Amino acid sequence: MRLLAPSCLAVAALCAPASAGFVSAAVIDDFSGSAGLGFGRSALSGASLADGSGLMANGGAFRYLLDSPGFDASAYSGFSLKVDGSLGTGGLFLSVIGADLAFVALDVDLGSTISNGHAWITFAQIDAVVGQDPGTIAGSLSSGFGFAGIGIYTTGDAAISVDDFEFRSSAVPAPGAMALIGLSGVASTRRRR
């Protein structure tokens, strides 16, 4: 037991900073039941739920609506969505509407942001894509106006499954957190030798 205790302590010491490095998230939809954060989900033509994922094909869409004042996402800086499947010649898009129409961003291309199976886009990038003044969404959120409506949809022949649709403070996976997980494995391996 004495040999295990130091290695456990070493792993715990390395993992402690990792928890600080993990990004915060608020789950809009994990597709296993109802949507979260008070949003109501509607599946539009070509969209359905299966095995804990959202399926979208041939123009399928999921729409999320919330009564004013909207969800306060001021603690976050963007959206993340886990994506699997093929966009083919189609695309994956996001639309967001602020409470009291404080901001409107329609047809934001999420397909171009997909990397390692996740689409990640910041509020600042959304502002830039739709031609809003820089900081429009962040400023609106800090003033107390939240998100009242969100939509994700496909176009063309895209056929994908989606999961873990979230507000996040940084991209998934967080590079710092992944490095610390790797270091904890190295430390425990060295200790055993």
KEROKE-851273 format. One record per residue (C-alpha): x, y, z; residue number from 1. Coordinates in nm, 2 decimals. Layout:
% residues N
+--------+--------+--------+-----+
:     c1 :     c2 :     c3 :   k :
+--------+--------+--------+-----+
:      X :      Y :      Z : NUM :
...
+--------+--------+--------+-----+
% end
This chain:
% residues 193
+--------+--------+--------+-----+
:     c1 :     c2 :     c3 :   k :
+--------+--------+--------+-----+
:   0.00 :   0.00 :   0.00 :   1 :
:   0.29 :   0.24 :   0.06 :   2 :
:   0.39 :   0.21 :  -0.31 :   3 :
:   0.04 :   0.31 :  -0.42 :   4 :
:  -0.01 :   0.60 :  -0.19 :   5 :
:   0.27 :   0.82 :  -0.35 :   6 :
:   0.16 :   0.74 :  -0.70 :   7 :
:  -0.20 :   0.82 :  -0.62 :   8 :
:  -0.09 :   1.15 :  -0.46 :   9 :
:   0.12 :   1.24 :  -0.77 :  10 :
:  -0.18 :   1.17 :  -1.00 :  11 :
:  -0.41 :   1.37 :  -0.77 :  12 :
:  -0.17 :   1.66 :  -0.77 :  13 :
:  -0.15 :   1.66 :  -1.15 :  14 :
:  -0.52 :   1.63 :  -1.19 :  15 :
:  -0.61 :   1.91 :  -0.95 :  16 :
:  -0.49 :   2.18 :  -1.19 :  17 :
:  -0.67 :   2.00 :  -1.47 :  18 :
:  -1.01 :   2.06 :  -1.30 :  19 :
:  -0.93 :   2.43 :  -1.31 :  20 :
:  -0.84 :   2.40 :  -1.68 :  21 :
:  -1.16 :   2.23 :  -1.78 :  22 :
:  -1.40 :   2.47 :  -1.94 :  23 :
:  -1.74 :   2.54 :  -1.81 :  24 :
:  -2.04 :   2.44 :  -2.01 :  25 :
:  -2.42 :   2.48 :  -2.00 :  26 :
:  -2.60 :   2.20 :  -2.19 :  27 :
:  -2.87 :   2.32 :  -2.43 :  28 :
:  -2.94 :   1.97 :  -2.55 :  29 :
:  -2.79 :   1.63 :  -2.49 :  30 :
:  -3.06 :   1.47 :  -2.71 :  31 :
:  -3.14 :   1.20 :  -2.44 :  32 :
:  -3.46 :   1.36 :  -2.32 :  33 :
:  -3.59 :   1.72 :  -2.30 :  34 :
:  -3.37 :   2.01 :  -2.39 :  35 :
:  -3.20 :   2.19 :  -2.10 :  36 :
:  -3.18 :   2.54 :  -1.96 :  37 :
:  -3.55 :   2.60 :  -2.00 :  38 :
:  -3.55 :   2.57 :  -2.38 :  39 :
:  -3.83 :   2.38 :  -2.56 :  40 :
:  -3.71 :   2.17 :  -2.85 :  41 :
:  -3.89 :   2.13 :  -3.17 :  42 :
:  -3.78 :   1.88 :  -3.43 :  43 :
:  -3.86 :   2.00 :  -3.78 :  44 :
:  -3.89 :   1.80 :  -4.10 :  45 :
:  -3.59 :   1.57 :  -4.15 :  46 :
:  -3.49 :   1.58 :  -3.78 :  47 :
:  -3.55 :   1.31 :  -3.52 :  48 :
:  -3.40 :   1.17 :  -3.20 :  49 :
:  -3.24 :   0.82 :  -3.18 :  50 :
:  -3.01 :   0.65 :  -2.93 :  51 :
:  -2.93 :   0.97 :  -2.74 :  52 :
:  -2.84 :   1.17 :  -3.06 :  53 :
:  -3.02 :   1.42 :  -3.28 :  54 :
:  -3.04 :   1.31 :  -3.64 :  55 :
:  -3.06 :   1.56 :  -3.92 :  56 :
:  -3.09 :   1.50 :  -4.29 :  57 :
:  -3.22 :   1.67 :  -4.60 :  58 :
:  -3.28 :   2.00 :  -4.44 :  59 :
:  -3.37 :   1.87 :  -4.10 :  60 :
:  -3.36 :   2.12 :  -3.81 :  61 :
:  -3.39 :   2.15 :  -3.43 :  62 :
:  -3.54 :   2.48 :  -3.29 :  63 :
:  -3.51 :   2.59 :  -2.93 :  64 :
:  -3.73 :   2.86 :  -2.79 :  65 :
:  -3.74 :   3.03 :  -2.45 :  66 :
:  -3.96 :   3.30 :  -2.31 :  67 :
:  -3.81 :   3.65 :  -2.26 :  68 :
:  -3.58 :   3.76 :  -2.10 :  69 :
:  -3.39 :   3.45 :  -2.24 :  70 :
:  -3.11 :   3.24 :  -2.11 :  71 :
:  -2.83 :   3.44 :  -1.96 :  72 :
:  -2.51 :   3.30 :  -2.13 :  73 :
:  -2.29 :   3.58 :  -2.02 :  74 :
:  -2.05 :   3.33 :  -1.85 :  75 :
:  -1.98 :   3.16 :  -2.19 :  76 :
:  -1.82 :   3.27 :  -2.51 :  77 :
:  -1.96 :   3.05 :  -2.78 :  78 :
:  -2.14 :   2.73 :  -2.89 :  79 :
:  -2.01 :   2.38 :  -2.92 :  80 :
:  -2.18 :   2.09 :  -3.10 :  81 :
:  -2.06 :   1.73 :  -3.14 :  82 :
:  -2.10 :   1.62 :  -3.50 :  83 :
:  -2.08 :   1.29 :  -3.68 :  84 :
:  -2.17 :   1.19 :  -4.03 :  85 :
:  -2.14 :   1.36 :  -4.37 :  86 :
:  -2.23 :   1.71 :  -4.48 :  87 :
:  -2.19 :   1.59 :  -4.85 :  88 :
:  -2.25 :   1.89 :  -5.06 :  89 :
:  -2.48 :   2.04 :  -4.80 :  90 :
:  -2.41 :   2.24 :  -4.48 :  91 :
:  -2.48 :   2.28 :  -4.11 :  92 :
:  -2.60 :   2.62 :  -3.99 :  93 :
:  -2.69 :   2.80 :  -3.67 :  94 :
:  -2.93 :   3.09 :  -3.61 :  95 :
:  -2.97 :   3.28 :  -3.28 :  96 :
:  -3.21 :   3.55 :  -3.16 :  97 :
:  -3.16 :   3.75 :  -2.85 :  98 :
:  -3.44 :   3.84 :  -2.61 :  99 :
:  -3.63 :   4.15 :  -2.72 : 100 :
:  -3.44 :   4.11 :  -3.06 : 101 :
:  -3.13 :   4.26 :  -2.90 : 102 :
:  -2.93 :   4.06 :  -3.16 : 103 :
:  -3.03 :   3.85 :  -3.46 : 104 :
:  -2.78 :   3.62 :  -3.64 : 105 :
:  -2.93 :   3.40 :  -3.91 : 106 :
:  -2.76 :   3.13 :  -4.13 : 107 :
:  -2.42 :   3.11 :  -3.95 : 108 :
:  -2.21 :   2.84 :  -4.11 : 109 :
:  -2.12 :   2.58 :  -3.84 : 110 :
:  -2.00 :   2.33 :  -4.10 : 111 :
:  -1.69 :   2.53 :  -4.17 : 112 :
:  -1.59 :   2.52 :  -3.80 : 113 :
:  -1.60 :   2.14 :  -3.75 : 114 :
:  -1.27 :   2.00 :  -3.62 : 115 :
:  -1.21 :   1.67 :  -3.45 : 116 :
:  -1.58 :   1.60 :  -3.46 : 117 :
:  -1.69 :   1.92 :  -3.29 : 118 :
:  -1.82 :   2.25 :  -3.43 : 119 :
:  -1.71 :   2.54 :  -3.22 : 120 :
:  -1.79 :   2.91 :  -3.28 : 121 :
:  -1.76 :   3.21 :  -3.06 : 122 :
:  -2.02 :   3.49 :  -3.01 : 123 :
:  -1.76 :   3.73 :  -3.16 : 124 :
:  -1.73 :   3.51 :  -3.47 : 125 :
:  -2.10 :   3.51 :  -3.51 : 126 :
:  -2.11 :   3.89 :  -3.49 : 127 :
:  -1.84 :   3.91 :  -3.76 : 128 :
:  -2.01 :   3.65 :  -3.99 : 129 :
:  -2.35 :   3.84 :  -3.99 : 130 :
:  -2.21 :   4.19 :  -3.99 : 131 :
:  -2.31 :   4.30 :  -3.64 : 132 :
:  -2.09 :   4.54 :  -3.46 : 133 :
:  -1.81 :   4.36 :  -3.27 : 134 :
:  -1.93 :   4.26 :  -2.92 : 135 :
:  -2.30 :   4.29 :  -3.00 : 136 :
:  -2.39 :   3.95 :  -2.85 : 137 :
:  -2.15 :   3.98 :  -2.56 : 138 :
:  -2.27 :   4.33 :  -2.49 : 139 :
:  -2.63 :   4.23 :  -2.50 : 140 :
:  -2.57 :   3.94 :  -2.26 : 141 :
:  -2.38 :   4.16 :  -2.02 : 142 :
:  -2.68 :   4.40 :  -2.02 : 143 :
:  -2.91 :   4.12 :  -1.91 : 144 :
:  -3.06 :   4.02 :  -2.25 : 145 :
:  -3.02 :   3.64 :  -2.31 : 146 :
:  -3.09 :   3.40 :  -2.59 : 147 :
:  -3.46 :   3.36 :  -2.67 : 148 :
:  -3.43 :   3.14 :  -2.98 : 149 :
:  -3.17 :   2.91 :  -3.13 : 150 :
:  -3.18 :   2.69 :  -3.44 : 151 :
:  -2.95 :   2.43 :  -3.59 : 152 :
:  -3.03 :   2.30 :  -3.93 : 153 :
:  -2.88 :   2.12 :  -4.23 : 154 :
:  -2.90 :   2.20 :  -4.60 : 155 :
:  -2.87 :   1.99 :  -4.92 : 156 :
:  -2.77 :   1.62 :  -4.88 : 157 :
:  -2.61 :   1.65 :  -4.54 : 158 :
:  -2.69 :   1.35 :  -4.31 : 159 :
:  -2.55 :   1.39 :  -3.96 : 160 :
:  -2.60 :   1.30 :  -3.60 : 161 :
:  -2.54 :   1.57 :  -3.34 : 162 :
:  -2.49 :   1.56 :  -2.96 : 163 :
:  -2.38 :   1.78 :  -2.67 : 164 :
:  -2.51 :   2.11 :  -2.80 : 165 :
:  -2.37 :   2.35 :  -2.54 : 166 :
:  -2.28 :   2.70 :  -2.44 : 167 :
:  -1.91 :   2.68 :  -2.36 : 168 :
:  -1.63 :   2.91 :  -2.25 : 169 :
:  -1.38 :   2.75 :  -2.49 : 170 :
:  -1.35 :   2.49 :  -2.76 : 171 :
:  -1.39 :   2.11 :  -2.71 : 172 :
:  -1.16 :   1.95 :  -2.61 : 173 :
:  -0.98 :   2.21 :  -2.41 : 174 :
:  -0.61 :   2.17 :  -2.52 : 175 :
:  -0.48 :   2.25 :  -2.17 : 176 :
:  -0.70 :   1.99 :  -2.01 : 177 :
:  -0.60 :   1.72 :  -2.26 : 178 :
:  -0.23 :   1.79 :  -2.19 : 179 :
:  -0.28 :   1.76 :  -1.82 : 180 :
:  -0.47 :   1.43 :  -1.86 : 181 :
:  -0.17 :   1.30 :  -2.06 : 182 :
:   0.08 :   1.42 :  -1.80 : 183 :
:  -0.11 :   1.24 :  -1.52 : 184 :
:  -0.08 :   0.92 :  -1.72 : 185 :
:   0.29 :   0.96 :  -1.77 : 186 :
:   0.34 :   1.03 :  -1.39 : 187 :
:   0.15 :   0.72 :  -1.29 : 188 :
:   0.34 :   0.51 :  -1.54 : 189 :
:   0.68 :   0.63 :  -1.43 : 190 :
:   0.59 :   0.57 :  -1.07 : 191 :
:   0.51 :   0.20 :  -1.13 : 192 :
:   0.86 :   0.15 :  -1.28 : 193 :
+--------+--------+--------+-----+
% end
